[in-house]
Amino acid sequence: MSITIEARRMEQRMLQRRNGVVLNRISQVVFALAGILVLYVVGRAAAANLGVFFQQVLNGLQLGFIYALVALGYTMVYGIVRLINFAHGDVFMVGAFVSFFTISLLNLHQWPLTVWPGMNPTAAMVIGTVTVILGSMLTCALLAVTMERFAYRPLRAMPRIAALITAIGVSFFLEYFGGLPFVFTNNYITYPRPFEVFVLNADMVPPAWLGILWGMCALAAIAYGVLKVMGNRGNAQAQAWQRNPLLQFGMLFGGFLGVALTIIWLTPQLARTHFELTASNAMLIIMGISVVLLVILQYIVRYTRIGKAMRASAYDKPTSRLMGINVDLVIAATFALAGSLAGAGGVLYATAYNRIHHLMGIIPGLKSFVAAVIGGIGSIPGAFVGALTIGLVEVLSAGFISSPMRDAVAFSLLIIVLLIRPQGIFGEAPGEKV
């Protein structure tokens, strides 16, 4: 009798699993068709006006670099403590407001000219801007460490849902505490940029410089290909160079930039059209600072003592404790790094869009979380690639479909990735324990 009941239960489970697989396949087809439709609409609109298309691509890259700084915080924290820190977007908001007060009240961006009146204005601008960003990064690092110490650490041994609910509570607290009249107020505030913004045009960049830049990018792409071939053939020196993250990131980014420059130069020639791209110095500064911070983070994680402790703790915390690693200190350092990157992202976002609000961290925080999941949460390169993808998808959807569709398309992309590849682009499928 018991054997018959167990056989029926197994048959029911198999039927449920089969039905689930069928529903999963149907949903995959539906979302794939929706994605093809979106690509068709964007492609038709882009073909009609290539200049607008590449301008939107440039704007999307700017937004993607900002999202990358926030997404890295999500992926680092999750990689070590398996926590989705939903308050991370509000740390991003605090970074923007800290920079606002340091600029508007303290004039921190002008301190080099105050101390050395005869300093070169460009050098003073660079030093002042870096000082403002560092101030926001330090403040947000302290805020993130405080959150970890008093809100998350006491719940570390509890079920994960407890820490997740706490993260949502901390997020609401920061948002609505910041909306009080004596804190940040609930008004939209115009952000005073730490430097003068001007639009770059073709006359400001000599063609020879563009040729040199294109040549360097092409050489970087070729060098990366040669190293990959030599490494695959067993060359020890090439394999050692491949393991250098700074060299690898530089060659990959150079190759990406070379491809982008080639497309932008070739497309008008092939289509027999002429268009110009509009870029500001703020856009280039945002991209440059983001790349520098990403390279520094990659260096810290790969080559420093604390970075090695982070990787060991992410892999196996009990064994790391047995090996003498202070896991609590490592987790606090991870939150500090994540918070500092979010603070820098808040300054760059406010500089790009020139307006701040106490709820400004909600949507960028969610988009950055989506970017981390798409890239493979727990993977630093994945967070970077996912952020650029989300930035491009969002801006192109707003430009060629409609503004309300920017959020719908971005979050639909998350659903499609979870259906097709749940671990993300750079994530690894969970192993099965025997």
C-alpha angles and dihedrals in degrees: 000000000000090000090055092050091049091049090052091050091051090049091051091049091050091049091050091048091049091049090048091052091050092050090047091053092047091051090048091053092047094051092043090054090047090051091050090050091051091048090049092052093046092045094051092048093045093050089055093055116019093174092060091045095056091042089056090047089055091049090047092053090052091053091043093056089054092048089050092063091054095040090055089060092054093048095045094050093045092047092060108029101018090235127139099216101207090178089068093091089056091052084057088054092049090053091056093050093046090055089047092056094043089053101039100036106024100029086220091162090063100047095106091060090046092054097036109024093183096056120126107268093227093051090046090051092051094048093045093049092048089049092053091049092047090050091054092044092052093047093048091046089055091047092050092048090049091051091050094048100048105024108030109025096063088054098047094104093045125088113289093246089068093058091043092054089046090053090054090049092050089049092054091046093054093045098050097033086056089052093062115113093242094048119042098325122224095265128110105251127203108235117227105220117227091232138029113271120217135168118252120222135188093264091063093059114058114223090236090062091051090050091051091047092049091048092051091049092049091050090050091053092047092047091051091051092049092049091051092051093046092045092051089052091056102260104160096203092051090048090051091051090048090057091057103099095197093053092043093049092047094051094045093048091045091051091048092050091047091053091048093050091047093051093047091050098042100043097068089046094051094042091042091231134121126222137155128218121226118219132165130212087246090061093052092044091051092050093044095049091046092052092048092051092047091052091048091050092049090051092049094050095045106036112021127085093242090049092054089048089052092053092046092049092048090053100045124350100187092050091045089056090050089053091056100260115145097227094185090056091047092052091048090050090050091053090047092053092046092048093048091052090049089051091053089047090053092054093048093046092051090047091052099045101028097219134089135190135174090250095045093108098063102079098033088048092052092044091051090050089051089050091052092050093046092049093045115274110248093034118103096200088045092056090051094049093043091051093052089048093051092046092052094043092049097049095042091049091051092046101045106024111024138298096252089054093064092082095038094053094044094052092041087057088057091054092048092051092047090051096047103030111008094183092058132238097301098021125111123234112250112261121237116241116224 
